[in-house]
Amino acid sequence: MNKVRAYFRESYHELVHKVSWPTWQELQSSTMVVLIATVVITAIVWGMDALSHLMLTQYYKIIG
């Protein structure tokens, strides 16, 4: 039981005293980067899906 208690004590000490937490401004900036990247990647995947759907529809019309 002492090992478990020591683990939590050391974990708390590391999180409070050793970890460098971002400022509110840095957090907002990073969040915006992630949101913009998510929208861009989603648009790219959607475009690829729409293009492949269009191409396959045309292909099946030709051979069908």
N, C-alpha and C positions, 0 to 999 in steps of 0.2 A: 504494500500500500504506500510505503514511503517513496518508491520509485515513481508511482503515478502522481503523487503530490509534487515531487520534485520536477517531473516533466511539465506539469501545468505551471508551476512557479517560473521555471526557466522560459517556457513559451511566452508567458505574460511579460516577463522582463525583456525578452527579445523584441516583442511587438511594440512595447511602450518605449524602450530606450534605444534600440538599435535600428529599427526599420525607419527608412526615410519616406514619410507619407507625403503625397503631392498636396500642393496648395489647392484652394478652391478654384482659382483661375486655371491652374494646370489641369485639373480634373475636367473642367468645362471644355477646355481646348481639346483634350484627348477624346472626350465624348463626341465632340463635333467631327473630329477626324474619322472616328469609327462610324458615325451615322452617315457621313458623306460617302465613305468607302462602301458601306453596306448598300446604299442607294445605287451607286455606280455599278457595283458588281451584280446587283439584282437586275438592273436595266440591261446589262450585257447578257446575262443568262436568259432573260425574257426575250431579248432580240434574237439570240441563237435559237431558242425554242420556236419562236414564230417563224423564223426563216426556214428551219428544218421542216416544220409543219407545212409551210407553203410549198417547199420543194418536193416533199413526199406526196402531197396532194396532187401536184402537177404530174409527177411521175406515175402515180397510180391511174390518173386519167388517161395518160398516153398508152400505158400497157393494158389498161382494163377494158 
